[in-house]
Amino acid sequence: MGRDEKTSKHATIAMVAEKAGVSTTTVSRYLNGKYEYMSLKTRKKIKHVIEELNYRPSNIARGLKSKKTNLIGVVVADIEIRFLP
């Protein structure tokens, strides 16, 4: 039993681009608000496909690209030891 675009777990930029008939670069520019060389028709088409596929940007992918995750790690040596006041 295969999955189609509407039942898959997460929509990707590639899926949005394919369904909208544009490149992944164009979708990326749309998501980053860089509309300088994009027609209103293309913007509306991408917006419609994003809503249809319920696309949400991946914070993990964005962190890999920007090399910033905005996460803080905590190391705890032993959680069994109770500290008394």
PDB file of N, CA, C and O in Angstrom:
ATOM      1  N   MET A   1       0.831  -1.181   0.000  1.00  0.00           N
ATOM      2  CA  MET A   1       0.000   0.000   0.000  1.00  0.00           C
ATOM      3  C   MET A   1       0.875   1.242   0.000  1.00  0.00           C
ATOM      4  O   MET A   1       1.576   1.491   0.981  1.00  0.00           O
ATOM      5  N   GLY A   2       0.856   2.026  -1.065  1.00  0.00           N
ATOM      6  CA  GLY A   2       1.711   3.205  -1.178  1.00  0.00           C
ATOM      7  C   GLY A   2       1.065   4.448  -0.618  1.00  0.00           C
ATOM      8  O   GLY A   2      -0.151   4.511  -0.437  1.00  0.00           O
ATOM      9  N   ARG A   3       1.872   5.407  -0.354  1.00  0.00           N
ATOM     10  CA  ARG A   3       1.376   6.681   0.152  1.00  0.00           C
ATOM     11  C   ARG A   3       1.361   7.697  -0.972  1.00  0.00           C
ATOM     12  O   ARG A   3       2.266   7.716  -1.806  1.00  0.00           O
ATOM     13  N   ASP A   4       0.355   8.533  -1.001  1.00  0.00           N
ATOM     14  CA  ASP A   4       0.374   9.634  -1.954  1.00  0.00           C
ATOM     15  C   ASP A   4       0.758  10.902  -1.216  1.00  0.00           C
ATOM     16  O   ASP A   4       1.020  10.865  -0.013  1.00  0.00           O
ATOM     17  N   GLU A   5       0.795  12.028  -1.923  1.00  0.00           N
ATOM     18  CA  GLU A   5       1.272  13.280  -1.334  1.00  0.00           C
ATOM     19  C   GLU A   5       0.422  13.734  -0.156  1.00  0.00           C
ATOM     20  O   GLU A   5       0.953  14.318   0.789  1.00  0.00           O
ATOM     21  N   LYS A   6      -0.884  13.482  -0.186  1.00  0.00           N
ATOM     22  CA  LYS A   6      -1.758  13.959   0.882  1.00  0.00           C
ATOM     23  C   LYS A   6      -1.667  13.103   2.138  1.00  0.00           C
ATOM     24  O   LYS A   6      -1.960  13.590   3.229  1.00  0.00           O
ATOM     25  N   THR A   7      -1.269  11.845   2.011  1.00  0.00           N
ATOM     26  CA  THR A   7      -1.202  10.987   3.184  1.00  0.00           C
ATOM     27  C   THR A   7       0.217  10.799   3.709  1.00  0.00           C
ATOM     28  O   THR A   7       0.406  10.161   4.744  1.00  0.00           O
ATOM     29  N   SER A   8       1.212  11.340   3.019  1.00  0.00           N
ATOM     30  CA  SER A   8       2.581  11.193   3.505  1.00  0.00           C
ATOM     31  C   SER A   8       2.768  12.001   4.777  1.00  0.00           C
ATOM     32  O   SER A   8       2.024  12.945   5.044  1.00  0.00           O
ATOM     33  N   LYS A   9       3.759  11.623   5.549  1.00  0.00           N
ATOM     34  CA  LYS A   9       3.978  12.231   6.849  1.00  0.00           C
ATOM     35  C   LYS A   9       4.327  13.720   6.748  1.00  0.00           C
ATOM     36  O   LYS A   9       3.722  14.548   7.428  1.00  0.00           O
ATOM     37  N   HIS A  10       5.286  14.050   5.915  1.00  0.00           N
ATOM     38  CA  HIS A  10       5.728  15.439   5.781  1.00  0.00           C
ATOM     39  C   HIS A  10       5.890  15.797   4.305  1.00  0.00           C
ATOM     40  O   HIS A  10       6.493  15.054   3.532  1.00  0.00           O
ATOM     41  N   ALA A  11       5.345  16.934   3.940  1.00  0.00           N
ATOM     42  CA  ALA A  11       5.556  17.440   2.581  1.00  0.00           C
ATOM     43  C   ALA A  11       6.943  18.083   2.527  1.00  0.00           C
ATOM     44  O   ALA A  11       7.412  18.638   3.521  1.00  0.00           O
ATOM     45  N   THR A  12       7.591  18.008   1.373  1.00  0.00           N
ATOM     46  CA  THR A  12       8.921  18.594   1.208  1.00  0.00           C
ATOM     47  C   THR A  12       8.864  19.720   0.184  1.00  0.00           C
ATOM     48  O   THR A  12       7.882  19.867  -0.543  1.00  0.00           O
ATOM     49  N   ILE A  13       9.929  20.507   0.138  1.00  0.00           N
ATOM     50  CA  ILE A  13      10.022  21.574  -0.862  1.00  0.00           C
ATOM     51  C   ILE A  13       9.947  20.974  -2.256  1.00  0.00           C
ATOM     52  O   ILE A  13       9.329  21.554  -3.148  1.00  0.00           O
ATOM     53  N   ALA A  14      10.567  19.823  -2.451  1.00  0.00           N
ATOM     54  CA  ALA A  14      10.547  19.167  -3.758  1.00  0.00           C
ATOM     55  C   ALA A  14       9.123  18.793  -4.167  1.00  0.00           C
ATOM     56  O   ALA A  14       8.752  18.943  -5.331  1.00  0.00           O
ATOM     57  N   MET A  15       8.330  18.309  -3.221  1.00  0.00           N
ATOM     58  CA  MET A  15       6.935  17.964  -3.506  1.00  0.00           C
ATOM     59  C   MET A  15       6.129  19.203  -3.875  1.00  0.00           C
ATOM     60  O   MET A  15       5.329  19.176  -4.810  1.00  0.00           O
ATOM     61  N   VAL A  16       6.344  20.297  -3.131  1.00  0.00           N
ATOM     62  CA  VAL A  16       5.647  21.554  -3.416  1.00  0.00           C
ATOM     63  C   VAL A  16       6.034  22.051  -4.806  1.00  0.00           C
ATOM     64  O   VAL A  16       5.174  22.449  -5.591  1.00  0.00           O
ATOM     65  N   ALA A  17       7.330  22.024  -5.105  1.00  0.00           N
ATOM     66  CA  ALA A  17       7.819  22.508  -6.394  1.00  0.00           C
ATOM     67  C   ALA A  17       7.235  21.694  -7.544  1.00  0.00           C
ATOM     68  O   ALA A  17       6.792  22.257  -8.545  1.00  0.00           O
ATOM     69  N   GLU A  18       7.233  20.381  -7.403  1.00  0.00           N
ATOM     70  CA  GLU A  18       6.718  19.519  -8.468  1.00  0.00           C
ATOM     71  C   GLU A  18       5.231  19.784  -8.717  1.00  0.00           C
ATOM     72  O   GLU A  18       4.804  19.912  -9.864  1.00  0.00           O
ATOM     73  N   LYS A  19       4.459  19.866  -7.657  1.00  0.00           N
ATOM     74  CA  LYS A  19       3.014  20.071  -7.797  1.00  0.00           C
ATOM     75  C   LYS A  19       2.702  21.464  -8.341  1.00  0.00           C
ATOM     76  O   LYS A  19       1.730  21.632  -9.077  1.00  0.00           O
ATOM     77  N   ALA A  20       3.518  22.472  -7.986  1.00  0.00           N
ATOM     78  CA  ALA A  20       3.291  23.842  -8.463  1.00  0.00           C
ATOM     79  C   ALA A  20       3.879  24.070  -9.849  1.00  0.00           C
ATOM     80  O   ALA A  20       3.562  25.065 -10.501  1.00  0.00           O
ATOM     81  N   GLY A  21       4.730  23.159 -10.302  1.00  0.00           N
ATOM     82  CA  GLY A  21       5.342  23.297 -11.618  1.00  0.00           C
ATOM     83  C   GLY A  21       6.455  24.330 -11.663  1.00  0.00           C
ATOM     84  O   GLY A  21       6.665  24.989 -12.682  1.00  0.00           O
ATOM     85  N   VAL A  22       7.169  24.466 -10.542  1.00  0.00           N
ATOM     86  CA  VAL A  22       8.284  25.409 -10.457  1.00  0.00           C
ATOM     87  C   VAL A  22       9.497  24.671  -9.887  1.00  0.00           C
ATOM     88  O   VAL A  22       9.402  23.499  -9.521  1.00  0.00           O
ATOM     89  N   SER A  23      10.624  25.355  -9.814  1.00  0.00           N
ATOM     90  CA  SER A  23      11.833  24.735  -9.261  1.00  0.00           C
ATOM     91  C   SER A  23      11.835  24.828  -7.735  1.00  0.00           C
ATOM     92  O   SER A  23      11.110  25.626  -7.142  1.00  0.00           O
ATOM     93  N   THR A  24      12.666  23.994  -7.121  1.00  0.00           N
ATOM     94  CA  THR A  24      12.799  24.053  -5.663  1.00  0.00           C
ATOM     95  C   THR A  24      13.400  25.393  -5.233  1.00  0.00           C
ATOM     96  O   THR A  24      13.109  25.886  -4.143  1.00  0.00           O
ATOM     97  N   THR A  25      14.230  25.974  -6.081  1.00  0.00           N
ATOM     98  CA  THR A  25      14.808  27.292  -5.791  1.00  0.00           C
ATOM     99  C   THR A  25      13.715  28.349  -5.703  1.00  0.00           C
ATOM    100  O   THR A  25      13.750  29.217  -4.831  1.00  0.00           O
ATOM    101  N   THR A  26      12.746  28.273  -6.607  1.00  0.00           N
ATOM    102  CA  THR A  26      11.641  29.233  -6.597  1.00  0.00           C
ATOM    103  C   THR A  26      10.818  29.087  -5.327  1.00  0.00           C
ATOM    104  O   THR A  26      10.423  30.090  -4.732  1.00  0.00           O
ATOM    105  N   VAL A  27      10.554  27.857  -4.901  1.00  0.00           N
ATOM    106  CA  VAL A  27       9.800  27.627  -3.659  1.00  0.00           C
ATOM    107  C   VAL A  27      10.598  28.161  -2.473  1.00  0.00           C
ATOM    108  O   VAL A  27      10.036  28.790  -1.577  1.00  0.00           O
ATOM    109  N   SER A  28      11.897  27.914  -2.466  1.00  0.00           N
ATOM    110  CA  SER A  28      12.746  28.414  -1.386  1.00  0.00           C
ATOM    111  C   SER A  28      12.718  29.937  -1.326  1.00  0.00           C
ATOM    112  O   SER A  28      12.622  30.515  -0.244  1.00  0.00           O
ATOM    113  N   ARG A  29      12.799  30.578  -2.469  1.00  0.00           N
ATOM    114  CA  ARG A  29      12.727  32.047  -2.508  1.00  0.00           C
ATOM    115  C   ARG A  29      11.385  32.535  -1.975  1.00  0.00           C
ATOM    116  O   ARG A  29      11.324  33.519  -1.238  1.00  0.00           O
ATOM    117  N   TYR A  30      10.314  31.847  -2.348  1.00  0.00           N
ATOM    118  CA  TYR A  30       8.978  32.212  -1.854  1.00  0.00           C
ATOM    119  C   TYR A  30       8.937  32.122  -0.327  1.00  0.00           C
ATOM    120  O   TYR A  30       8.463  33.038   0.344  1.00  0.00           O
ATOM    121  N   LEU A  31       9.437  31.008   0.212  1.00  0.00           N
ATOM    122  CA  LEU A  31       9.416  30.799   1.664  1.00  0.00           C
ATOM    123  C   LEU A  31      10.256  31.833   2.413  1.00  0.00           C
ATOM    124  O   LEU A  31       9.958  32.166   3.559  1.00  0.00           O
ATOM    125  N   ASN A  32      11.304  32.337   1.765  1.00  0.00           N
ATOM    126  CA  ASN A  32      12.173  33.338   2.391  1.00  0.00           C
ATOM    127  C   ASN A  32      11.757  34.768   2.069  1.00  0.00           C
ATOM    128  O   ASN A  32      12.452  35.714   2.441  1.00  0.00           O
ATOM    129  N   GLY A  33      10.625  34.934   1.379  1.00  0.00           N
ATOM    130  CA  GLY A  33      10.102  36.272   1.099  1.00  0.00           C
ATOM    131  C   GLY A  33      10.849  37.037   0.031  1.00  0.00           C
ATOM    132  O   GLY A  33      10.798  38.267   0.008  1.00  0.00           O
ATOM    133  N   LYS A  34      11.539  36.345  -0.849  1.00  0.00           N
ATOM    134  CA  LYS A  34      12.296  37.006  -1.921  1.00  0.00           C
ATOM    135  C   LYS A  34      11.497  36.915  -3.215  1.00  0.00           C
ATOM    136  O   LYS A  34      11.695  36.005  -4.020  1.00  0.00           O
ATOM    137  N   TYR A  35      10.596  37.868  -3.400  1.00  0.00           N
ATOM    138  CA  TYR A  35       9.652  37.843  -4.524  1.00  0.00           C
ATOM    139  C   TYR A  35      10.079  38.702  -5.710  1.00  0.00           C
ATOM    140  O   TYR A  35       9.295  38.858  -6.646  1.00  0.00           O
ATOM    141  N   GLU A  36      11.287  39.267  -5.714  1.00  0.00           N
ATOM    142  CA  GLU A  36      11.692  40.243  -6.725  1.00  0.00           C
ATOM    143  C   GLU A  36      11.453  39.781  -8.150  1.00  0.00           C
ATOM    144  O   GLU A  36      10.953  40.553  -8.968  1.00  0.00           O
ATOM    145  N   TYR A  37      11.798  38.537  -8.469  1.00  0.00           N
ATOM    146  CA  TYR A  37      11.701  38.055  -9.849  1.00  0.00           C
ATOM    147  C   TYR A  37      10.604  37.005 -10.008  1.00  0.00           C
ATOM    148  O   TYR A  37      10.694  36.125 -10.865  1.00  0.00           O
ATOM    149  N   MET A  38       9.563  37.106  -9.171  1.00  0.00           N
ATOM    150  CA  MET A  38       8.499  36.116  -9.172  1.00  0.00           C
ATOM    151  C   MET A  38       7.170  36.797  -9.464  1.00  0.00           C
ATOM    152  O   MET A  38       6.837  37.818  -8.862  1.00  0.00           O
ATOM    153  N   SER A  39       6.420  36.227 -10.386  1.00  0.00           N
ATOM    154  CA  SER A  39       5.131  36.822 -10.726  1.00  0.00           C
ATOM    155  C   SER A  39       4.111  36.555  -9.621  1.00  0.00           C
ATOM    156  O   SER A  39       4.267  35.633  -8.821  1.00  0.00           O
ATOM    157  N   LEU A  40       3.080  37.370  -9.597  1.00  0.00           N
ATOM    158  CA  LEU A  40       2.002  37.205  -8.624  1.00  0.00           C
ATOM    159  C   LEU A  40       1.307  35.860  -8.831  1.00  0.00           C
ATOM    160  O   LEU A  40       0.900  35.212  -7.867  1.00  0.00           O
ATOM    161  N   LYS A  41       1.176  35.446 -10.086  1.00  0.00           N
ATOM    162  CA  LYS A  41       0.548  34.163 -10.416  1.00  0.00           C
ATOM    163  C   LYS A  41       1.339  33.006  -9.799  1.00  0.00           C
ATOM    164  O   LYS A  41       0.751  32.082  -9.237  1.00  0.00           O
ATOM    165  N   THR A  42       2.666  33.057  -9.903  1.00  0.00           N
ATOM    166  CA  THR A  42       3.523  32.012  -9.341  1.00  0.00           C
ATOM    167  C   THR A  42       3.414  31.997  -7.826  1.00  0.00           C
ATOM    168  O   THR A  42       3.337  30.926  -7.224  1.00  0.00           O
ATOM    169  N   ARG A  43       3.405  33.166  -7.200  1.00  0.00           N
ATOM    170  CA  ARG A  43       3.276  33.245  -5.738  1.00  0.00           C
ATOM    171  C   ARG A  43       1.965  32.622  -5.265  1.00  0.00           C
ATOM    172  O   ARG A  43       1.938  31.878  -4.284  1.00  0.00           O
ATOM    173  N   LYS A  44       0.885  32.932  -5.970  1.00  0.00           N
ATOM    174  CA  LYS A  44      -0.421  32.387  -5.595  1.00  0.00           C
ATOM    175  C   LYS A  44      -0.446  30.871  -5.765  1.00  0.00           C
ATOM    176  O   LYS A  44      -1.013  30.158  -4.937  1.00  0.00           O
ATOM    177  N   LYS A  45       0.172  30.380  -6.845  1.00  0.00           N
ATOM    178  CA  LYS A  45       0.209  28.938  -7.112  1.00  0.00           C
ATOM    179  C   LYS A  45       0.980  28.215  -6.005  1.00  0.00           C
ATOM    180  O   LYS A  45       0.534  27.181  -5.506  1.00  0.00           O
ATOM    181  N   ILE A  46       2.132  28.759  -5.627  1.00  0.00           N
ATOM    182  CA  ILE A  46       2.947  28.146  -4.573  1.00  0.00           C
ATOM    183  C   ILE A  46       2.198  28.175  -3.244  1.00  0.00           C
ATOM    184  O   ILE A  46       2.185  27.186  -2.510  1.00  0.00           O
ATOM    185  N   LYS A  47       1.581  29.302  -2.940  1.00  0.00           N
ATOM    186  CA  LYS A  47       0.823  29.431  -1.691  1.00  0.00           C
ATOM    187  C   LYS A  47      -0.295  28.395  -1.631  1.00  0.00           C
ATOM    188  O   LYS A  47      -0.507  27.766  -0.594  1.00  0.00           O
ATOM    189  N   HIS A  48      -1.005  28.219  -2.733  1.00  0.00           N
ATOM    190  CA  HIS A  48      -2.102  27.247  -2.785  1.00  0.00           C
ATOM    191  C   HIS A  48      -1.586  25.829  -2.552  1.00  0.00           C
ATOM    192  O   HIS A  48      -2.185  25.073  -1.787  1.00  0.00           O
ATOM    193  N   VAL A  49      -0.484  25.461  -3.200  1.00  0.00           N
ATOM    194  CA  VAL A  49       0.073  24.110  -3.049  1.00  0.00           C
ATOM    195  C   VAL A  49       0.578  23.888  -1.626  1.00  0.00           C
ATOM    196  O   VAL A  49       0.387  22.805  -1.071  1.00  0.00           O
ATOM    197  N   ILE A  50       1.217  24.886  -1.026  1.00  0.00           N
ATOM    198  CA  ILE A  50       1.698  24.788   0.354  1.00  0.00           C
ATOM    199  C   ILE A  50       0.536  24.511   1.300  1.00  0.00           C
ATOM    200  O   ILE A  50       0.642  23.667   2.190  1.00  0.00           O
ATOM    201  N   GLU A  51      -0.565  25.215   1.109  1.00  0.00           N
ATOM    202  CA  GLU A  51      -1.748  25.002   1.947  1.00  0.00           C
ATOM    203  C   GLU A  51      -2.363  23.629   1.679  1.00  0.00           C
ATOM    204  O   GLU A  51      -2.786  22.944   2.610  1.00  0.00           O
ATOM    205  N   GLU A  52      -2.411  23.230   0.415  1.00  0.00           N
ATOM    206  CA  GLU A  52      -3.003  21.947   0.036  1.00  0.00           C
ATOM    207  C   GLU A  52      -2.234  20.765   0.627  1.00  0.00           C
ATOM    208  O   GLU A  52      -2.830  19.809   1.125  1.00  0.00           O
ATOM    209  N   LEU A  53      -0.910  20.843   0.566  1.00  0.00           N
ATOM    210  CA  LEU A  53      -0.070  19.763   1.085  1.00  0.00           C
ATOM    211  C   LEU A  53       0.218  19.902   2.578  1.00  0.00           C
ATOM    212  O   LEU A  53       0.837  19.025   3.179  1.00  0.00           O
ATOM    213  N   ASN A  54      -0.230  21.002   3.170  1.00  0.00           N
ATOM    214  CA  ASN A  54       0.034  21.300   4.576  1.00  0.00           C
ATOM    215  C   ASN A  54       1.540  21.284   4.857  1.00  0.00           C
ATOM    216  O   ASN A  54       1.997  20.691   5.834  1.00  0.00           O
ATOM    217  N   TYR A  55       2.296  21.945   3.985  1.00  0.00           N
ATOM    218  CA  TYR A  55       3.755  21.996   4.107  1.00  0.00           C
ATOM    219  C   TYR A  55       4.156  22.854   5.298  1.00  0.00           C
ATOM    220  O   TYR A  55       3.621  23.945   5.497  1.00  0.00           O
ATOM    221  N   ARG A  56       5.093  22.358   6.081  1.00  0.00           N
ATOM    222  CA  ARG A  56       5.693  23.098   7.186  1.00  0.00           C
ATOM    223  C   ARG A  56       7.203  22.960   7.065  1.00  0.00           C
ATOM    224  O   ARG A  56       7.707  21.844   6.945  1.00  0.00           O
ATOM    225  N   PRO A  57       7.943  24.081   7.094  1.00  0.00           N
ATOM    226  CA  PRO A  57       9.404  23.997   6.988  1.00  0.00           C
ATOM    227  C   PRO A  57      10.001  23.157   8.122  1.00  0.00           C
ATOM    228  O   PRO A  57       9.520  23.207   9.255  1.00  0.00           O
ATOM    229  N   SER A  58      11.027  22.403   7.820  1.00  0.00           N
ATOM    230  CA  SER A  58      11.697  21.570   8.805  1.00  0.00           C
ATOM    231  C   SER A  58      12.768  22.384   9.532  1.00  0.00           C
ATOM    232  O   SER A  58      13.695  22.906   8.913  1.00  0.00           O
ATOM    233  N   ASN A  59      12.625  22.481  10.842  1.00  0.00           N
ATOM    234  CA  ASN A  59      13.628  23.199  11.632  1.00  0.00           C
ATOM    235  C   ASN A  59      14.966  22.463  11.626  1.00  0.00           C
ATOM    236  O   ASN A  59      16.022  23.090  11.707  1.00  0.00           O
ATOM    237  N   ILE A  60      14.923  21.150  11.531  1.00  0.00           N
ATOM    238  CA  ILE A  60      16.159  20.367  11.475  1.00  0.00           C
ATOM    239  C   ILE A  60      16.918  20.675  10.188  1.00  0.00           C
ATOM    240  O   ILE A  60      18.124  20.917  10.215  1.00  0.00           O
ATOM    241  N   ALA A  61      16.213  20.664   9.073  1.00  0.00           N
ATOM    242  CA  ALA A  61      16.853  20.967   7.787  1.00  0.00           C
ATOM    243  C   ALA A  61      17.382  22.397   7.757  1.00  0.00           C
ATOM    244  O   ALA A  61      18.474  22.655   7.253  1.00  0.00           O
ATOM    245  N   ARG A  62      16.600  23.316   8.300  1.00  0.00           N
ATOM    246  CA  ARG A  62      17.037  24.711   8.343  1.00  0.00           C
ATOM    247  C   ARG A  62      18.291  24.859   9.199  1.00  0.00           C
ATOM    248  O   ARG A  62      19.192  25.621   8.849  1.00  0.00           O
ATOM    249  N   GLY A  63      18.357  24.140  10.311  1.00  0.00           N
ATOM    250  CA  GLY A  63      19.526  24.180  11.187  1.00  0.00           C
ATOM    251  C   GLY A  63      20.758  23.600  10.523  1.00  0.00           C
ATOM    252  O   GLY A  63      21.862  24.115  10.702  1.00  0.00           O
ATOM    253  N   LEU A  64      20.578  22.519   9.747  1.00  0.00           N
ATOM    254  CA  LEU A  64      21.708  21.942   9.029  1.00  0.00           C
ATOM    255  C   LEU A  64      22.268  22.913   8.006  1.00  0.00           C
ATOM    256  O   LEU A  64      23.484  23.029   7.853  1.00  0.00           O
ATOM    257  N   LYS A  65      21.387  23.607   7.309  1.00  0.00           N
ATOM    258  CA  LYS A  65      21.824  24.543   6.275  1.00  0.00           C
ATOM    259  C   LYS A  65      22.516  25.764   6.883  1.00  0.00           C
ATOM    260  O   LYS A  65      23.560  26.200   6.398  1.00  0.00           O
ATOM    261  N   SER A  66      21.925  26.313   7.951  1.00  0.00           N
ATOM    262  CA  SER A  66      22.467  27.545   8.551  1.00  0.00           C
ATOM    263  C   SER A  66      23.559  27.274   9.582  1.00  0.00           C
ATOM    264  O   SER A  66      24.233  28.202  10.031  1.00  0.00           O
ATOM    265  N   LYS A  67      23.737  26.006   9.959  1.00  0.00           N
ATOM    266  CA  LYS A  67      24.699  25.606  10.990  1.00  0.00           C
ATOM    267  C   LYS A  67      24.374  26.216  12.347  1.00  0.00           C
ATOM    268  O   LYS A  67      25.259  26.410  13.180  1.00  0.00           O
ATOM    269  N   LYS A  68      23.081  26.518  12.563  1.00  0.00           N
ATOM    270  CA  LYS A  68      22.605  27.039  13.841  1.00  0.00           C
ATOM    271  C   LYS A  68      21.296  26.338  14.175  1.00  0.00           C
ATOM    272  O   LYS A  68      20.367  26.340  13.367  1.00  0.00           O
ATOM    273  N   THR A  69      21.215  25.739  15.359  1.00  0.00           N
ATOM    274  CA  THR A  69      19.993  25.042  15.735  1.00  0.00           C
ATOM    275  C   THR A  69      19.193  25.778  16.803  1.00  0.00           C
ATOM    276  O   THR A  69      18.009  25.496  16.990  1.00  0.00           O
ATOM    277  N   ASN A  70      19.817  26.710  17.500  1.00  0.00           N
ATOM    278  CA  ASN A  70      19.181  27.447  18.594  1.00  0.00           C
ATOM    279  C   ASN A  70      18.720  26.518  19.710  1.00  0.00           C
ATOM    280  O   ASN A  70      17.700  26.771  20.351  1.00  0.00           O
ATOM    281  N   LEU A  71      19.465  25.452  19.940  1.00  0.00           N
ATOM    282  CA  LEU A  71      19.193  24.517  21.017  1.00  0.00           C
ATOM    283  C   LEU A  71      20.308  24.586  22.051  1.00  0.00           C
ATOM    284  O   LEU A  71      21.453  24.905  21.731  1.00  0.00           O
ATOM    285  N   ILE A  72      19.956  24.284  23.285  1.00  0.00           N
ATOM    286  CA  ILE A  72      20.939  24.244  24.364  1.00  0.00           C
ATOM    287  C   ILE A  72      20.943  22.827  24.920  1.00  0.00           C
ATOM    288  O   ILE A  72      19.884  22.280  25.227  1.00  0.00           O
ATOM    289  N   GLY A  73      22.096  22.240  25.051  1.00  0.00           N
ATOM    290  CA  GLY A  73      22.218  20.889  25.599  1.00  0.00           C
ATOM    291  C   GLY A  73      22.578  20.951  27.067  1.00  0.00           C
ATOM    292  O   GLY A  73      23.306  21.843  27.503  1.00  0.00           O
ATOM    293  N   VAL A  74      22.063  19.996  27.828  1.00  0.00           N
ATOM    294  CA  VAL A  74      22.352  19.906  29.259  1.00  0.00           C
ATOM    295  C   VAL A  74      22.858  18.499  29.542  1.00  0.00           C
ATOM    296  O   VAL A  74      22.251  17.515  29.119  1.00  0.00           O
ATOM    297  N   VAL A  75      23.964  18.411  30.254  1.00  0.00           N
ATOM    298  CA  VAL A  75      24.527  17.118  30.628  1.00  0.00           C
ATOM    299  C   VAL A  75      24.342  16.946  32.125  1.00  0.00           C
ATOM    300  O   VAL A  75      24.768  17.789  32.915  1.00  0.00           O
ATOM    301  N   VAL A  76      23.705  15.851  32.507  1.00  0.00           N
ATOM    302  CA  VAL A  76      23.477  15.550  33.917  1.00  0.00           C
ATOM    303  C   VAL A  76      24.214  14.251  34.222  1.00  0.00           C
ATOM    304  O   VAL A  76      23.981  13.227  33.580  1.00  0.00           O
ATOM    305  N   ALA A  77      25.103  14.303  35.207  1.00  0.00           N
ATOM    306  CA  ALA A  77      25.928  13.145  35.522  1.00  0.00           C
ATOM    307  C   ALA A  77      25.114  11.994  36.101  1.00  0.00           C
ATOM    308  O   ALA A  77      25.248  10.860  35.642  1.00  0.00           O
ATOM    309  N   ASP A  78      24.287  12.256  37.081  1.00  0.00           N
ATOM    310  CA  ASP A  78      23.533  11.183  37.721  1.00  0.00           C
ATOM    311  C   ASP A  78      22.251  11.764  38.295  1.00  0.00           C
ATOM    312  O   ASP A  78      22.296  12.646  39.153  1.00  0.00           O
ATOM    313  N   ILE A  79      21.124  11.280  37.832  1.00  0.00           N
ATOM    314  CA  ILE A  79      19.855  11.832  38.321  1.00  0.00           C
ATOM    315  C   ILE A  79      19.357  11.088  39.552  1.00  0.00           C
ATOM    316  O   ILE A  79      18.334  11.466  40.124  1.00  0.00           O
ATOM    317  N   GLU A  80      20.071  10.020  39.978  1.00  0.00           N
ATOM    318  CA  GLU A  80      19.678   9.242  41.148  1.00  0.00           C
ATOM    319  C   GLU A  80      20.082   9.922  42.451  1.00  0.00           C
ATOM    320  O   GLU A  80      19.438   9.705  43.477  1.00  0.00           O
ATOM    321  N   ILE A  81      21.136  10.740  42.435  1.00  0.00           N
ATOM    322  CA  ILE A  81      21.621  11.396  43.643  1.00  0.00           C
ATOM    323  C   ILE A  81      20.699  12.561  43.969  1.00  0.00           C
ATOM    324  O   ILE A  81      20.451  13.429  43.132  1.00  0.00           O
ATOM    325  N   ARG A  82      20.200  12.566  45.188  1.00  0.00           N
ATOM    326  CA  ARG A  82      19.307  13.642  45.628  1.00  0.00           C
ATOM    327  C   ARG A  82      20.121  14.636  46.461  1.00  0.00           C
ATOM    328  O   ARG A  82      20.854  14.249  47.371  1.00  0.00           O
ATOM    329  N   PHE A  83      19.980  15.900  46.137  1.00  0.00           N
ATOM    330  CA  PHE A  83      20.675  16.937  46.866  1.00  0.00           C
ATOM    331  C   PHE A  83      19.769  17.469  47.955  1.00  0.00           C
ATOM    332  O   PHE A  83      18.634  17.866  47.694  1.00  0.00           O
ATOM    333  N   LEU A  84      20.271  17.474  49.166  1.00  0.00           N
ATOM    334  CA  LEU A  84      19.489  17.984  50.294  1.00  0.00           C
ATOM    335  C   LEU A  84      19.930  19.392  50.633  1.00  0.00           C
ATOM    336  O   LEU A  84      21.118  19.706  50.576  1.00  0.00           O
ATOM    337  N   PRO A  85      18.979  20.240  50.984  1.00  0.00           N
ATOM    338  CA  PRO A  85      19.335  21.634  51.325  1.00  0.00           C
ATOM    339  C   PRO A  85      20.076  21.771  52.625  1.00  0.00           C
ATOM    340  O   PRO A  85      20.428  22.882  53.021  1.00  0.00           O
TER     341      PRO A  85
END
